[in-house]
Amino acid sequence: MGLSQENAPIYEALMEFEKKRIVPFDVPGHKRGRGNPELVHLLGEKCVKLDVNSMKPLDNLCHPISVIRDAEQLTAEAFGAAHAFLMVGGTTSAVQAMVLSTVKRGDKIILPRNVHRSVMGALVLCGAIPVYVDPACDDRLGIPLGMRVSDVERAIKANPDAKAVLVNNPTYYGICSDIRSIVKIAHDNGMLCLADEAHGTHLYFGENLPVSAMAAGADIAAVSMHKSGGSLTQSSILLIGPNVSEGYVRQIINLTQTTSGSYLLMASLDISRRNLALRGKESFAEVVRLAEYARKEINDIPGYYAYSKELINNDSVFDFDTTKLAVNTLEIGLAGIEVYDILRDEYDIQVEFGDLGNMLAYISIGDRPREIERLVSALAEIKRRFGKPDTGELMSQEYIDPEVAVSPQEAFYAEKEALPIAETAGRICSEFVMCYPPGIPILAPGERITKQIIDYIEYAKEKGCSMTGPEDAEINMLNVLIDKR
Ligand SMILES: Cc1ncc(COP(=O)(O)O)c(C=O)c1O
């Protein structure tokens, strides 16, 4: 192809296109912004002029043969994959394509319960059956950890007909399972290994970070370029290894992907891949340095606990991603979500999320030391102004072992009735309930509702967690399967 990582084929083609001043009698109908001046005001001339549709010199995302294909090949090379697909529907679309390429109705897939809603959504779409491995839970922090290799082995032995094992690499909190060993036992048993790497783009470029899925030999990985990779929101990539059919995965992607892929998103993926390939090593060394500095400063404020590699136990925490700055807040007498809200309302600081016991500040290639200082001093002040004695009354997250009574697809489409949440104990849920972010379902379709789950939902609502999923946006009612007994 004669191209190197210095090239950005989609970006270069767009620049050529811009020079040509082609008269548009095609979509989008705003015609380079002329038909929508407010849009030009909002986004700028440059941006709307490049918001174009597929055409011969710019290739076509559904069936790439020129510049998009070249960009995908360069991406594959940069990430050590056999092929890469540019995705414009977020990592949700990458995760769904990954699962839909691997399992179909009635097939089993082994996975931890702390997966993102996109994984469960894919199970609703394809009708596969989840076999959950309990991700151990850190009792003090209340965070789900990784899958133990011994637990994965047990699940594989009990379900030799399963088609794949899915791993979070890493979790939102930075926890990594032993993905190399999981790949090996999956392959030894004729199964594929899939990785949700929404939070792992940097693992492909930084040094002294946990192993990436492709380097560990995984078969497919969904990678959020728009998170740590620096591309535009909603752009993502899907990577495959040598044992997966590129053509089949492309067919699966095209079942749900738009036929009008955004060139703003695709060009941002192309440029970001070039940046990462050329400068990723230094950029992520700086991200790690900033995160380590922030962690040390925050840990000097009594009551906060910004955790790191000391969690590693070679089992449920095989490795830790030190770019993640998660802070446990319970000892200052505040839930993580309360600190999250105070940071925004009182200090104009927006962090990534707060759950019951923790908050997560996202540190990336766009951060500077001065923002880190602001965060650290705001946290110190929050403790002084809002901290309470730790009475041990705050609830932390606990792992609730789900009882999967019916497959997610069957439950989602079943005959159902809406009941007040308090009256649903013992019934089978037909919808999702989750705090977003992080978007890990508290309940998924097909799971039996328990009193413990209801208490947890009520408590999270009371603390101000942003809850989503159910048909009833107020989350007062839950859809449950009609009890036919
Ligand atoms: C683990 C995980 N997987 C997948 C996704 C989906 O990514 P997106 O929001 O780009 O669709 C997220 C989003 O936060 C996530 O946390």
The ligand as an SDF file (V2000), in Angstrom:
LIG
                    3D

 16 16  0  0  0  0  0  0  0  0999 V2000
  -17.0620   -0.9600   29.4880 C   0  0  0  0  0  0  0  0  0  0  0  0
  -17.7860   -0.1840   28.4290 C   0  0  0  0  0  0  0  0  0  0  0  0
  -18.0740   -0.7900   27.2590 N   0  0  0  0  0  0  0  0  0  0  0  0
  -18.7110   -0.1430   26.2640 C   0  0  0  0  0  0  0  0  0  0  0  0
  -19.0810    1.1760   26.4030 C   0  0  0  0  0  0  0  0  0  0  0  0
  -19.8230    1.8400   25.2830 C   0  0  0  0  0  0  0  0  0  0  0  0
  -19.1560    2.9150   24.7490 O   0  0  0  0  0  0  0  0  0  0  0  0
  -19.9010    4.0980   23.9500 P   0  0  0  0  0  0  0  0  0  0  0  0
  -20.4330    5.0380   24.9830 O   0  0  0  0  0  0  0  0  0  0  0  0
  -18.8170    4.6570   23.1100 O   0  0  0  0  0  0  0  0  0  0  0  0
  -20.9920    3.5180   23.1270 O   0  0  0  0  0  0  0  0  0  0  0  0
  -18.7730    1.8610   27.6030 C   0  0  0  0  0  0  0  0  0  0  0  0
  -19.1640    3.2730   27.7830 C   0  0  0  0  0  0  0  0  0  0  0  0
  -18.8620    3.9030   28.7640 O   0  0  0  0  0  0  0  0  0  0  0  0
  -18.1310    1.1550   28.6430 C   0  0  0  0  0  0  0  0  0  0  0  0
  -17.8660    1.7340   29.8240 O   0  0  0  0  0  0  0  0  0  0  0  0
  1  2  1  0
  2  3  1  0
  2 15  2  0
  3  4  2  0
  4  5  1  0
  5  6  1  0
  5 12  2  0
  6  7  1  0
  7  8  1  0
  8  9  2  0
  8 10  1  0
  8 11  1  0
 12 13  1  0
 12 15  1  0
 13 14  2  0
 15 16  1  0
M  END
$$$$
